[in-house]
Amino acid sequence: MKSTQVPAWVRAIFSLTLLVLAGCATQQITPVSSSTDSFERVGRFALRVEEPLTPAQAVQGGFTWRDASSRLELDLTNPFGNILARIEVTGKNAVLTQSNGGRLEAPTAEELVKIAVGEAIPVKGLRTWLRSQTNAEPTMARVSRDEQGRLTSFEQAGWRVDLSRFDALGPRLLVLSRQDDAKKIVIRLVIDGT
């Protein structure tokens, strides 16, 4: 395991990234669907963390997510479009490369999140959520669907997820929220294209 000191802004952005790595939290990446070889989404994110007696923390930027059956590559950008970090996950390891060349590496995406953020955070789910598919593990609760039968809201793994603005690939707006004791986390993902 290699590491360099991670700036605070990378830690904040990486908190969002833990969700985008969702389906890759195990050592081996497997395709979500055998009929889909690759999946790409481009969009913007906003992350807000609220805790009592401290000012709310917020960060926003963009992302490009390229997900193939054996590799996930995620670029995180600032609001001006400059790449801040790249995350690459394969069946062998997970690597975060910062724009200044600093690197974090771990055997799995889940371990990489723990190193970068400093705490264990569950990262399962979003890979299927972005494709508007359901995943039986862990069980979904409070499931709602629209008139077309598309999944529009549910709770899973401690997260409340709202999906809307669908296109042929899935939802174009995802709002994820989680309340842990006194800490509230809200993440908004807006898909701009593929």
C-alpha positions in Angstrom: 0.0 0.0 0.0 1.5 3.3 -1.1 0.3 6.7 0.1 1.0 10.4 0.0 -0.7 13.1 2.1 -4.1 13.9 0.7 -5.3 17.6 0.6 -8.6 18.4 2.3 -10.4 19.1 -1.0 -9.4 15.7 -2.3 -10.9 14.1 0.8 -14.1 16.0 0.3 -14.3 15.1 -3.4 -13.4 11.5 -2.6 -16.3 11.3 -0.3 -18.5 11.6 -3.4 -16.3 9.2 -5.2 -16.9 6.4 -2.7 -20.4 6.3 -4.1 -19.4 6.3 -7.7 -17.1 3.3 -6.9 -20.1 1.6 -5.6 -20.3 -1.6 -7.6 -16.6 -2.0 -7.6 -16.2 -2.3 -3.8 -15.0 -5.9 -4.2 -11.6 -6.9 -5.6 -13.1 -8.2 -8.8 -15.2 -6.1 -11.1 -18.0 -7.9 -12.9 -20.3 -6.4 -15.4 -23.7 -5.3 -14.1 -25.4 -6.9 -17.1 -24.1 -9.4 -19.6 -25.8 -7.4 -22.4 -23.8 -4.2 -21.6 -20.0 -4.1 -22.2 -19.4 -0.5 -21.3 -21.2 2.4 -19.7 -20.3 6.0 -19.7 -21.8 9.0 -18.0 -20.7 12.6 -17.8 -22.1 15.0 -15.3 -21.8 17.3 -12.3 -22.0 16.6 -8.6 -22.7 18.6 -5.4 -21.9 17.2 -2.0 -23.0 18.7 1.3 -22.2 17.5 4.8 -24.0 19.0 7.8 -23.0 18.4 11.4 -24.2 20.2 14.6 -22.1 23.2 15.8 -20.0 23.3 12.6 -20.5 25.1 9.4 -21.9 23.0 6.5 -19.2 21.7 4.2 -20.0 21.7 0.5 -18.0 20.8 -2.6 -19.1 20.6 -6.3 -17.5 19.7 -9.6 -17.8 17.4 -12.5 -17.1 13.8 -13.3 -16.6 11.5 -16.2 -17.3 7.8 -15.4 -16.1 5.1 -17.9 -17.2 1.7 -16.7 -16.3 -1.5 -18.7 -16.5 -5.0 -17.5 -13.0 -5.2 -16.2 -12.1 -1.6 -15.5 -13.7 1.5 -14.0 -12.1 4.9 -14.6 -13.4 8.0 -12.9 -12.2 11.6 -13.5 -13.2 14.2 -11.0 -13.0 17.8 -12.2 -13.3 21.2 -10.5 -16.1 23.6 -11.7 -13.8 24.9 -14.4 -13.3 21.5 -15.9 -9.7 20.8 -14.7 -9.1 17.3 -13.6 -8.4 17.1 -9.9 -8.1 13.4 -9.6 -8.4 10.1 -11.5 -9.5 6.9 -10.0 -8.9 3.6 -11.7 -10.2 0.3 -10.4 -9.3 -3.1 -11.9 -9.5 -6.6 -10.7 -6.0 -6.2 -9.3 -6.2 -2.9 -7.4 -7.7 0.6 -7.0 -5.5 3.7 -7.6 -6.3 7.4 -7.0 -3.9 9.7 -8.9 -4.0 13.4 -8.0 -3.4 16.2 -10.5 0.0 16.9 -8.8 1.1 13.3 -9.4 0.4 12.1 -5.9 -1.0 8.6 -5.6 -2.9 6.4 -3.3 -3.2 2.7 -4.0 -5.0 -0.2 -2.3 -6.0 -3.7 -3.2 -9.7 -2.8 -3.4 -11.8 0.3 -3.9 -13.3 -0.1 -0.4 -9.8 0.0 1.2 -8.9 3.0 -1.0 -11.9 4.9 0.4 -10.9 4.0 3.9 -7.4 5.3 3.3 -8.5 8.5 1.5 -11.4 9.5 3.8 -10.1 8.1 7.0 -13.1 5.9 7.9 -14.9 2.9 6.7 -17.9 3.9 4.6 -20.2 1.5 2.7 -19.8 1.9 -1.0 -22.2 -0.6 -2.5 -25.1 0.3 -4.8 -24.5 3.3 -7.1 -23.2 1.3 -10.0 -26.7 -0.3 -10.4 -28.5 2.8 -9.3 -27.0 4.8 -12.2 -28.4 2.2 -14.6 -31.8 2.2 -12.9 -31.4 -1.5 -12.0 -32.2 -3.1 -8.7 -29.8 -5.0 -6.6 -31.1 -7.6 -4.1 -28.1 -7.2 -1.7 -28.8 -5.5 0.6 -32.5 -5.5 0.4 -34.2 -2.3 -0.9 -37.0 -0.8 1.2 -39.7 1.8 0.6 -39.5 1.3 -3.2 -41.5 3.6 -5.5 -41.9 3.4 -9.3 -43.3 5.8 -11.9 -46.0 5.0 -14.5 -43.5 3.4 -16.8 -42.4 1.1 -14.0 -39.0 2.8 -13.5 -37.5 2.9 -10.1 -37.9 6.4 -8.7 -37.0 6.1 -5.0 -35.9 3.6 -2.4 -33.8 3.1 0.7 -30.8 0.8 0.6 -27.6 0.3 2.6 -28.5 3.3 4.8 -29.1 5.7 1.9 -32.3 7.3 0.6 -32.1 7.4 -3.2 -34.3 9.5 -5.5 -34.0 9.0 -9.3 -35.6 11.1 -12.0 -35.2 12.7 -15.5 -34.7 9.4 -17.2 -33.1 8.8 -20.6 -32.4 5.5 -22.4 -29.4 4.7 -20.1 -31.0 5.5 -16.8 -31.7 8.4 -14.4 -30.2 11.8 -15.2 -30.8 13.1 -11.7 -29.8 11.2 -8.6 -30.2 12.6 -5.1 -28.7 10.5 -2.3 -29.1 11.3 1.4 -27.9 9.7 4.6 -28.4 10.6 8.2 -25.8 9.1 10.6 -26.5 10.2 14.2 -26.1 14.0 13.9 -24.3 14.0 10.5 -26.3 14.5 7.3 -24.9 13.8 3.9 -26.6 14.9 0.7 -25.2 14.1 -2.8 -26.7 15.4 -6.0 -25.6 13.9 -9.3 -26.8 15.5 -12.5 -26.0 13.6 -15.7 -25.3 15.9 -18.7 -24.6 13.2 -21.2 -22.7 10.0 -22.2 
